[in-house]
Amino acid sequence: MHLVCLGVMKKLLRIWTGRASRAKMSSTAFQNVSEKIVFLSKCIPVEFNRKGRSLSQLADWKATEFRTFLLYIGPVALYGNVDLAIYEHFLLFHCSIMILISKRHIEKFGVPFARQLLHLFVTHSEKIYGLEFLVYNVHSLLHLADDVENFGPLDNSSAFPFENYLHHLKSLVQSPNKPLQQINRRLKEIEMTVYEKHDSTSPDDEHFCKCELSHFLGPTPNFSCKQYKKLHYKDFIFSIASYSEANCFCLTLEGLVFKIENIVVDNNGAVFILGRRFQDYRSFYKYPVDSKEFYVYRIQNLSEYIELLHCHKVFSKCIVFPFKQEWLSFSLLHH
């Protein structure tokens, strides 16, 4: 949170938008990137607490906004709006954090590879931004891979969970008198309530499913079923396209991107997704890693045929952005 998002990512954006910098964006690029951030934010799903804001509001950005820019929006918004050297240098940072934040990417690429990318990022920083760029935060990136080797993916040792929980703790305080005692008592009460109500199926279960918002709009399979607009599966919330366009895309175990048209439950309680798959997949970037390795695709040609998919075949949720005459799909990393 502090080193990567509020540290280096914020520093890069300040340099690109600053008044006196060799890497400053042109006024046209500034406007283009700002408009792109705001436009793409309409595609951000419900799992994100904040949507992106214009670069003119950069001073008010929160850590989650810098994180979203680094992992998802940045590669799209900067494309064609900054010099190639700056863009590829940013991709070094983007790809290294993509690896270190995800357990499945750590297992796939290995921590040493991410360390190599970060070393290249820091080394090239001086050439692009000058010696003054190499502050303590930038140097500390060289040790980020060591933390992952010791503690696991970055979210295991991040301040984000603690910051996110603060608002909950504040809500437990009803008066200024003895706030710590109030919090302690409320947490004890919540702990006992959760323990008493705990059953074998909870949101922490690997295949937890919960459907909401019954409807009768179709399409339906050739068996008796109930229809729903929303599905809670693992850490994700999926919706049918007619209900929420930003939440209707998923990635299957086979690596295919589906657009969800309906969610149904059969008489035995099995949950299925009816949707259409994208048929053409290309890389978005190939330096320093082929984007397909991160399940980041340029996709097009949505099938006309609706297919039936068991919810357990869903690998993750996707963010899908419009891009030129195609679409860009990013698999969610932080769940």
Residue, then its C-alpha position, 0 to 999 in steps of 0.5 A: m500500500h505505502l511502498v508501491c501504491l502511495g509510493v512509486m506509482k504516485k511518484l510516477l504519476r506526479i512526474w508525468t503530470g508535473r510542471a518541470s519534468r523531462a517525462k511530462m505528458s503533453s496537455t493533449a496526452f494529459q486530457n486523453v489519459s484523464e478521459k480514458i481513466v474516467f471512461l474505463s472506470k464505468c467498467i470497474p466491477v463491484e469488488f472495487n471500492r472506488k472508481g478512477r478519477s481524472l488526473s486533475q484530481l490526482a492530489d485526492w486519489k486514494a491508495t486503492e485508486f493508485r493500485t487499480f491504475l497500476l494493475y488494470i487501468g494504467p496499461v490501457a490509459l497510457y497506451g499511445n499517450v506516452d513515449l514507448a520507453i516510458y510505457e515499457h518502463f511502466l510495464l516492468f513495474h506493472c508486470s512485477i507487481m502482477i506476479l508478486i501479488s498473485k499466488r498463482h503467478i508466483e508459482k508460474f513465474g517464480v519470485p526470482f523473475a519478478r525480482q529481475l523485473l524490479h531490478l530492471f525497473v530501478t536501473h532504467s529509472e535513472k536513465i528515464y527520469g534522472l538520478e533524483f528519481l532514485v529515492y528510498n521508496v524506489h530503492s526499496l522495490l529491490h527488496l520487495a521480492d524478499d518480503v514475498e519469499n518470507f511472507g507470501p503474496l504481497d497482500n499477506s503483508s499489506a496495510f490494505p486489510f487493516e485500512n479497510y477494517l478501520h471503518h468497521l471499528k469506527s462504527l462500533v464506537q457509540s460515544p467518546n467515553k472509553p472507545l477501546q473498551q467499547i470496541n473490545r466488547r462489540l468484537k466479543e459479541i460479534e465473535m460469539t454471534v458468528y460462532e453460534k450461527h456458523d454452519s458447514t457452508s460459509p463464504d470462506d468455503e472453496h465452492f461457496c455459491k449464493c444466488e440472489l434476485s430471482h427473475f423470469l427473463g431467460p434464456t434458460p436451458n432445456f431442464s427445469c430451473k430457477q433464474y437469478k440475476k446475481l451470483h456470489y461465488k467464492d470472493f466474486i459477485f457475478s451478474i447477468a449482462s442485462y443487470s450489470e454490464a461491469n459484473c457479467f464477465c468471467l474467465t473459465l478454467e480453460g482460459l475462455v472469457f464468458k459474458i453471462e446472460n443468465i444464472v440458473v439453479d436446477n432442481n438438485g441445487a446445482v448452479f449454472i451460468l448461461g453465456r456466450r464466449f469470446q472466440d478470438y484471443r490476442s496478446f495486449y502487450k508482449y514486453p516484458v511478459d506476454s500478457k496472455e500469461f497473466y490472462v490479459y487478452r485482446i478479445q473479439n468475436l462474441s459467439e452467437y450461441i449460448e453455452l451452459l457452464h457449471c459455476h465450478k468451471v469459473f476460474s475468476k472474474c474479469i474486467v472487460f474494457p472497450f479498446k479500439q474495435e475490440w475488448l481488453s480482458f483482465s483477470l482479477l488478481h486480488h481475490 
